[in-house]
């Protein structure tokens, strides 16, 4: 629900991608359509870091994000980030479009809140505080994912310096459209509506 309003636009530092897998055959068209629109909207934003958060990923060193992650963890398979990736590994691959147009050498796989909080507070030393969140599917993985909106709400309550934002192109719905104002108004999460920008996720009281 919308509980607060603001005219102050945030400066976005980073991007969180929720379950942006390569689409299956039956949903390939509408998910690629979502990815293309998303890429067009954010391609010119200079993200300092991109966090790809997707479970069941295939451990593939040809995947730039996976290779970056392993290098970031200094090739130590006992590093918590690597241990969690291996624990939740599967056969999924990141979206080809997302990989080609968004991934770079500052893209990392992180799949849970503990690893994300460590990354932000210890490694980045709270130098990156404003994160844009995108992904699918609205009211499903976007909310219930290990690093989804419910978990991010908890993070922002425990670590008020960390802020999470969304826009009208952030989240893909089952209807093949994206979540917009009406969806955020009806959502169980608390949001601040930001004029000419989008929404900020707020902690529960």
N, C-alpha and C positions, 0 to 999 in steps of 0.2 A: 504494500500500500504506500501511497505518497503521504509522508508525514511532515515534510519540511520543504522549503523552497529557497532557491538562491539564484543570484545573477552572476556569481563569481565562477568563471570557468577555470577548471584545474589545468595544470601543466602535466601532461602524462609522461611518465618515465619508462614504464614497462608494459608488456602485454602478457596476459595469461590466456592460453588456448585450452579449452575444455573439450576433450574427446573429438578432436578434429582428425578423425581417421580417414583413410581412403574409403570412399563409399562402396557399398555392395552393389551388385548389378541392379537390384530392384529399386534402389533409391539413388542411383548414380546421378541422374539428371538434376533432381531438385537440390541435392546437397552440393553438387558442383556449382549450381547456380548461386547458392548461398555463399560458397567460398569465393566465387568470382566477384560478387557484389562486395563482400567483406574486404577483399584485397584491394579493390578499387577505392574503397573509402579510407583505408588506413595505410596505403602504400607509401605515402609521403611523410608519415609520422616517423621521426627518428627515435625509435625505441632503443633504450640503452641495453635492455635485456629482454628476451622473449622466453617465457616459461611455457613449454609444451607439457600439458598435464593430461596424460592418457594412459590408462592401464592396458594390459594385455598386448603391449607392444613387442614386436619381434626384435630381438637383440641383433642388430644388423649394423656393422661398421660402415657400410656404404650409405647409411642414413646420416646426413650431416649433423643432425641434432643428437643422435645417439653417439656418434664419434666425438662430438664436442663434449658431451656429458662425461664420457669415459676419460677423456683427456683432462677435463676440469677436475675430476676426482683422482687424478694422477695415477690412473690405471690400477687403483686399489679396489679389489672386489669386496673388501670389508668396509668400504666407505658406505655410510647409511643410505645415500642416494642410490648407489649402485645396488646395494643389497635389496632395497625396495623395488627397483626396476626388475631385478632377477626374480624376486619373489612373486611379482605380479606379471611376469612376462607371458606372452602368448604369440599369436600369429598376425595381429593387426599391424598395419603400416600407417604412418602419417599421410595425410592428404598430399597427393602429388602436387597439386596447385599451391597449397600452403608451403610445402617444402621448397618449391621452385622460386616462389615470389616473396616469401617472408623470412624463411630460415636463413641465418647467417652464422658467423662464428661467435655470436653472443646469444645463441639459442641453447637452452638446456632442458632436459627432461626432469621434471619434479612431479611426483604423484601424490604427496600427502602434505598435511599442514606442518608437521614437525620439520620436515626437510625444507619447506618453503620459508618458515619462520627463521630457521637457522641461516638460510641463504640471505634473507633480507637483513636480519639483525646482526649477524656475526660476520658473514663474508662481505656484504655490501655496507655494513655498519650504518644502516638506516639512511643511506644516501639516496636511495630510490624509494619514494614513499607512495607515489600515485600510480596505480595499476589499472589498465583497461582490461575488462574481462569479456571474452567472447566464446562462442561454441554452441553445442547443441546436445540434447534437445531440451527446449524450454520446459520447465516444471518437472523434468526427469533428471538427466545427468547434470544439467546446469545447476540444479539445486542439491542433488544427493551425491554427486561425485565427491571423492575424498578431498578435493580442493575446490569443491563447488560453493555455491552462494551460502549455504547453511554453515559450512566450515569457515568461509571468509568472514561471515558475520561474527563468529566467535573470535577469529583472529583480530579483527578491528576493535573488538571490545577489550581484549587482553593487551593489544599493542596499538593504542590510539594513533600512533604516528603513521600507521599503514592504512591507506585509503584505497577503496575499490570502486570502479566506475563502470557504467554500461551506457550504451547508446541504442537508438532505434534500429541499428543494423547489427547489434551484438549477438543476439540469440536466435537461432533457427527453431521454428515451431513444427509440430507434426502436420500443420496445415500447409507447410511449405513456404509460409511467410515468416517474417521476423517479429519478435515481440516488440510492441510499441506502447504508447502511453496507457492505453486501456489495460493492457496486460500487466504493466507495472502497478497500476492502480489497484488491480485485483489480486496482486501477488501477496503471499504470506510474509515475505520479507519487507522490512521498512526501507524506504527509499527517499532521498532528497531529489526533487526535480530541479534541474539546473537549466536555466533559460538558454536556448540556442546551443545546448550541448547534449544533455541526456540526463543521467541519473547517478547518484552516489549511494552505495549500499551503506546502511546505517545499522549499528548494533541494536539488539533488543534491549529494552530498559531492564 
